[in-house]
Amino acid sequence: MKSKIGGWLSVLMLTGSGAQAMHAGDGLPVTSNAYVALSVQGSVGLLNGSALETVYTGVEGSRYKVSELDWDIKNVVMVGANLSVTLHNQIWLNAGLWGAATHGSGQMNDWDWLLGEQGSPWTDWSLSEVDVTRASLLDLNVAVEVLRVGDWGLRGIAGYKYNAWQWEDHGVRHIYSSNPAVPGGFRNDVAEENGHTGIIYEQWFHIPYLGAGLNYTNGGWVVDGYALVGPYVIASDRDQHLNRRLLFEEDFSGGQYFGAGVRAAYVFQSGLFLGAALDGQAIPEIIGDTTIVDQRTGARSTSGNTAGIANQAWMLALSGGYKF
């Protein structure tokens, strides 16, 4: 990105039977009369998605975008663990943690609009390969069965998610404008880059949420589905420009989160279970404030409503575990 210019993750996660991909799912049904039961599981999955970083200028009502960075989350292998405590086969206390085992294979497109007016053509663009150097997902929730009709159960869910992400770019090529306002200076600098890391970008999300889950059991089979909504997401990001020694830090609040997922599992008589899950999440763009730090001098400046952040991801996972 020539000038910073830089500011969907709810995870579709199952909460009905325990083997979720990105959500701490409920323990599997208890067939004994035990008041307290425990289930543990591990999972491995393939994560894909994208993150958005945007920068705006102008006053309210006439604000326009001057930069957009689109960061891929592509083919990242995730591993995770889930613990669930079941109380009287009606209340579930769940905790799950997932992390990236690989860096993936995505790209980052960086666009700037420096002609100073809404609707003007882009002036600068660059392409980078990116490594996802951090993808950490934490989920804590409680689920309560509110209705059961035969093999079907309806559950209410309340929980908290924490997501942390980090990318490093490796420059591939760029098209820059030395002076976009004069003839000959518009998109006149075209060059290949050498793979050097110029930007390290991070995102953090705090997501309290509510939702509902539907659970079906038949013999050894358990099928779950869920939907979640977070009405007040708090987020922050950090964009470090290594060559220019500039640090951009942004804070956001009041965003929304949407998540959903489905999962099927088979429970063997021994207590072992195997399953597959598809989960997804989305956090639409949130507008927030920017602080710029010159790391050479320590000078700082802050501006309001000048940054944007968004994230979306989905994961297909296989899992296995044991219920006690």
C-alpha positions as semicolon CSV with decimal commas, in nm:
position;residue;x (nm);y (nm);z (nm)
1;M;0,000;0,000;0,000
2;K;0,153;0,323;-0,113
3;S;-0,018;0,534;0,149
4;K;-0,220;0,387;0,433
5;I;-0,458;0,398;0,379
6;G;-0,574;0,092;0,520
7;G;-0,872;0,017;0,761
8;W;-1,808;-1,160;0,705
9;L;-1,666;-1,350;1,062
10;S;-1,931;-1,505;1,233
11;V;-1,854;-1,864;1,227
12;L;-2,118;-2,109;1,129
13;M;-2,087;-2,327;1,425
14;L;-2,285;-2,618;1,549
15;T;-2,425;-2,620;1,894
16;G;-2,633;-2,931;1,910
17;S;-2,405;-3,226;1,955
18;G;-2,046;-3,151;2,010
19;A;-1,823;-3,181;1,705
20;Q;-1,821;-2,831;1,572
21;A;-1,564;-2,673;1,343
22;M;-1,536;-2,318;1,486
23;H;-1,794;-2,313;1,764
24;A;-1,789;-2,480;2,105
25;G;-2,071;-2,725;2,053
26;D;-2,283;-2,907;2,309
27;G;-2,192;-3,249;2,442
28;L;-2,359;-3,550;2,287
29;P;-2,684;-3,685;2,433
30;V;-2,647;-3,880;2,757
31;T;-2,824;-4,216;2,756
32;S;-2,757;-4,300;3,122
33;N;-2,914;-4,139;3,430
34;A;-2,595;-3,951;3,516
35;Y;-2,656;-3,594;3,630
36;V;-2,321;-3,470;3,500
37;A;-2,153;-3,592;3,180
38;L;-1,842;-3,485;2,993
39;S;-1,737;-3,499;2,629
40;V;-1,410;-3,399;2,464
41;Q;-1,330;-3,369;2,096
42;G;-1,061;-3,268;1,852
43;S;-1,109;-3,136;1,500
44;V;-0,914;-3,052;1,187
45;G;-1,057;-2,831;0,915
46;L;-0,991;-2,613;0,614
47;L;-1,061;-2,241;0,665
48;N;-1,136;-1,988;0,390
49;G;-1,257;-1,629;0,389
50;S;-1,139;-1,271;0,367
51;A;-1,078;-0,959;0,574
52;L;-1,134;-0,598;0,474
53;E;-0,933;-0,292;0,576
54;T;-1,049;0,051;0,454
55;V;-0,954;0,417;0,499
56;Y;-1,188;0,713;0,454
57;T;-1,152;1,090;0,441
58;G;-1,393;1,384;0,443
59;V;-1,665;1,488;0,685
60;E;-1,990;1,309;0,768
61;G;-2,219;1,312;0,465
62;S;-1,936;1,362;0,217
63;R;-1,691;1,093;0,334
64;Y;-1,528;0,885;0,061
65;K;-1,290;0,591;0,048
66;V;-0,923;0,657;-0,023
67;S;-0,783;0,307;0,039
68;E;-0,900;-0,055;0,052
69;L;-0,697;-0,364;0,135
70;D;-0,853;-0,708;0,077
71;W;-0,673;-0,980;0,274
72;D;-0,735;-1,345;0,184
73;I;-0,792;-1,628;0,429
74;K;-0,733;-1,918;0,190
75;N;-0,683;-2,289;0,254
76;V;-0,564;-2,244;0,613
77;V;-0,552;-2,575;0,802
78;M;-0,704;-2,532;1,149
79;V;-0,684;-2,764;1,449
80;G;-0,905;-2,734;1,754
81;A;-1,032;-2,884;2,077
82;N;-1,372;-2,869;2,245
83;L;-1,482;-2,950;2,600
84;S;-1,849;-2,982;2,698
85;V;-2,010;-3,045;3,037
86;T;-2,371;-3,168;3,030
87;L;-2,600;-3,113;3,329
88;H;-2,906;-3,339;3,351
89;N;-2,906;-3,373;2,971
90;Q;-3,059;-3,025;2,946
91;I;-2,787;-2,766;3,009
92;W;-2,449;-2,758;2,830
93;L;-2,140;-2,560;2,930
94;N;-1,904;-2,546;2,631
95;A;-1,553;-2,421;2,560
96;G;-1,355;-2,443;2,236
97;L;-1,022;-2,319;2,101
98;W;-0,886;-2,336;1,744
99;G;-0,560;-2,226;1,587
100;A;-0,389;-2,219;1,248
101;A;-0,153;-2,506;1,166
102;T;-0,049;-2,360;0,826
103;H;-0,015;-2,015;0,667
104;G;-0,250;-2,073;0,374
105;S;-0,201;-1,953;0,017
106;G;-0,388;-1,624;-0,025
107;Q;-0,324;-1,280;-0,171
108;M;-0,380;-0,917;-0,079
109;N;-0,504;-0,649;-0,319
110;D;-0,436;-0,289;-0,214
111;W;-0,624;-0,005;-0,390
112;D;-0,583;0,372;-0,343
113;W;-0,797;0,661;-0,472
114;L;-0,582;0,975;-0,443
115;L;-0,751;1,222;-0,681
116;G;-0,951;1,364;-0,393
117;E;-1,312;1,316;-0,494
118;Q;-1,587;1,059;-0,464
119;G;-1,617;0,830;-0,767
120;S;-1,272;0,905;-0,909
121;P;-1,074;0,616;-1,067
122;W;-0,817;0,432;-0,862
123;T;-0,467;0,574;-0,881
124;D;-0,253;0,306;-0,715
125;W;-0,274;-0,072;-0,686
126;S;-0,047;-0,344;-0,559
127;L;-0,068;-0,723;-0,532
128;S;0,098;-0,931;-0,261
129;E;0,109;-1,293;-0,161
130;V;0,012;-1,328;0,206
131;D;0,075;-1,563;0,495
132;V;-0,187;-1,598;0,767
133;T;0,056;-1,600;1,061
134;R;-0,217;-1,608;1,326
135;A;-0,576;-1,738;1,327
136;S;-0,696;-1,795;1,683
137;L;-1,062;-1,858;1,767
138;L;-1,196;-1,890;2,121
139;D;-1,559;-1,968;2,206
140;L;-1,736;-1,997;2,543
141;N;-2,109;-2,059;2,560
142;V;-2,401;-2,207;2,748
143;A;-2,692;-2,385;2,578
144;V;-3,026;-2,475;2,737
145;E;-3,286;-2,708;2,589
146;V;-3,615;-2,520;2,591
147;L;-3,831;-2,767;2,398
148;R;-3,819;-3,135;2,302
149;V;-4,063;-3,313;2,072
150;G;-3,969;-3,676;2,014
151;D;-3,623;-3,690;1,858
152;W;-3,610;-3,311;1,805
153;G;-3,473;-3,060;2,054
154;L;-3,467;-2,678;2,046
155;R;-3,194;-2,496;2,239
156;G;-3,125;-2,139;2,333
157;I;-2,759;-2,027;2,322
158;A;-2,566;-1,741;2,481
159;G;-2,191;-1,698;2,449
160;Y;-1,875;-1,503;2,379
161;K;-1,624;-1,536;2,096
162;Y;-1,276;-1,392;2,060
163;N;-1,106;-1,393;1,717
164;A;-0,746;-1,286;1,651
165;W;-0,587;-1,268;1,304
166;Q;-0,252;-1,167;1,158
167;W;-0,119;-1,146;0,801
168;E;0,221;-1,073;0,648
169;D;0,243;-0,960;0,287
170;H;0,510;-1,038;0,025
171;G;0,504;-0,789;-0,263
172;V;0,443;-0,922;-0,617
173;R;0,374;-0,621;-0,843
174;H;0,234;-0,269;-0,839
175;I;0,089;0,008;-1,054
176;Y;0,147;0,353;-0,896
177;S;0,084;0,711;-1,002
178;S;0,368;0,957;-0,950
179;N;0,126;1,251;-0,990
180;P;-0,226;1,137;-1,085
181;A;-0,351;1,492;-1,147
182;V;-0,115;1,568;-1,440
183;P;-0,069;1,406;-1,785
184;G;0,189;1,131;-1,779
185;G;0,170;1,091;-1,403
186;F;-0,135;0,863;-1,386
187;R;-0,059;0,491;-1,336
188;N;0,285;0,546;-1,487
189;D;0,494;0,342;-1,242
190;V;0,452;-0,029;-1,326
191;A;0,694;-0,277;-1,172
192;E;0,742;-0,623;-1,027
193;E;0,832;-0,648;-0,659
194;N;1,079;-0,881;-0,488
195;G;0,861;-1,056;-0,229
196;H;0,974;-0,832;0,055
197;T;0,740;-0,797;0,355
198;G;0,609;-0,441;0,369
199;I;0,295;-0,472;0,584
200;I;0,197;-0,671;0,891
201;Y;-0,177;-0,648;0,955
202;E;-0,373;-0,769;1,260
203;Q;-0,741;-0,784;1,357
204;W;-0,911;-0,861;1,691
205;F;-1,283;-0,914;1,758
206;H;-1,479;-0,944;2,084
207;I;-1,822;-1,095;2,009
208;P;-2,097;-1,151;2,265
209;Y;-2,383;-1,337;2,098
210;L;-2,722;-1,505;2,128
211;G;-2,867;-1,781;1,914
212;A;-3,073;-2,094;1,874
213;G;-2,986;-2,453;1,788
214;L;-3,191;-2,742;1,654
215;N;-3,088;-3,097;1,738
216;Y;-3,207;-3,432;1,597
217;T;-3,110;-3,776;1,729
218;N;-3,194;-4,116;1,582
219;G;-3,011;-4,425;1,700
220;G;-2,643;-4,344;1,687
221;W;-2,688;-4,046;1,456
222;V;-2,694;-3,685;1,577
223;V;-2,757;-3,389;1,344
224;D;-2,732;-3,027;1,458
225;G;-2,786;-2,683;1,315
226;Y;-2,758;-2,338;1,469
227;A;-2,787;-1,966;1,398
228;L;-2,617;-1,688;1,597
229;V;-2,631;-1,310;1,607
230;G;-2,405;-1,066;1,788
231;P;-2,562;-0,718;1,817
232;Y;-2,255;-0,537;1,954
233;V;-1,909;-0,634;1,827
234;I;-1,599;-0,457;1,959
235;A;-1,296;-0,472;1,727
236;S;-0,950;-0,328;1,673
237;D;-0,677;-0,357;1,414
238;R;-0,311;-0,271;1,368
239;D;-0,138;-0,201;1,036
240;Q;0,240;-0,174;1,050
241;H;0,423;-0,034;0,746
242;L;0,776;-0,161;0,788
243;N;0,945;0,042;0,512
244;R;0,790;0,373;0,616
245;R;0,799;0,294;0,988
246;L;0,440;0,403;1,030
247;L;0,189;0,233;1,258
248;F;-0,188;0,264;1,210
249;E;-0,408;0,156;1,500
250;E;-0,788;0,155;1,477
251;D;-1,069;0,099;1,725
252;F;-1,428;0,001;1,644
253;S;-1,749;-0,066;1,834
254;G;-2,117;-0,131;1,763
255;G;-2,067;-0,383;1,484
256;Q;-2,277;-0,689;1,408
257;Y;-2,195;-1,058;1,386
258;F;-2,383;-1,338;1,209
259;G;-2,301;-1,707;1,229
260;A;-2,456;-2,040;1,134
261;G;-2,357;-2,402;1,096
262;V;-2,457;-2,765;1,050
263;R;-2,301;-3,087;1,171
264;A;-2,362;-3,462;1,159
265;A;-2,202;-3,716;1,392
266;Y;-2,227;-4,086;1,467
267;V;-2,191;-4,210;1,825
268;F;-2,059;-4,563;1,879
269;Q;-2,161;-4,773;2,180
270;S;-1,813;-4,733;2,324
271;G;-1,869;-4,357;2,359
272;L;-1,647;-4,267;2,064
273;F;-1,802;-4,031;1,809
274;L;-1,700;-3,909;1,462
275;G;-1,847;-3,615;1,275
276;A;-1,824;-3,355;1,000
277;A;-1,924;-2,989;1,023
278;L;-1,965;-2,682;0,805
279;D;-1,950;-2,348;0,987
280;G;-1,944;-1,988;0,870
281;Q;-1,944;-1,636;1,006
282;A;-1,966;-1,276;0,892
283;I;-1,888;-0,937;1,046
284;P;-1,999;-0,660;0,807
285;E;-1,793;-0,342;0,788
286;I;-1,765;-0,134;1,107
287;I;-1,648;0,229;1,095
288;G;-1,405;0,351;1,362
289;D;-1,122;0,585;1,461
290;T;-0,756;0,588;1,354
291;T;-0,437;0,671;1,541
292;I;-0,120;0,712;1,331
293;V;0,218;0,670;1,501
294;D;0,545;0,777;1,335
295;Q;0,781;0,516;1,480
296;R;1,085;0,727;1,394
297;T;0,979;1,035;1,592
298;G;0,702;0,907;1,820
299;A;0,458;1,166;1,684
300;R;0,091;1,063;1,705
301;S;-0,229;1,188;1,540
302;T;-0,589;1,068;1,576
303;S;-0,891;1,110;1,347
304;G;-1,250;0,993;1,392
305;N;-1,465;0,780;1,161
306;T;-1,181;0,730;0,912
307;A;-1,128;0,351;0,923
308;G;-1,327;0,041;0,833
309;I;-1,293;-0,325;0,929
310;A;-1,479;-0,640;0,819
311;N;-1,422;-1,015;0,825
312;Q;-1,590;-1,328;0,694
313;A;-1,490;-1,694;0,708
314;W;-1,617;-2,048;0,668
315;M;-1,470;-2,384;0,759
316;L;-1,528;-2,748;0,668
317;A;-1,401;-2,981;0,939
318;L;-1,380;-3,343;1,049
319;S;-1,383;-3,424;1,417
320;G;-1,373;-3,705;1,666
321;G;-1,410;-3,738;2,039
322;Y;-1,533;-3,931;2,336
323;K;-1,824;-3,889;2,578
324;F;-1,790;-4,001;2,939
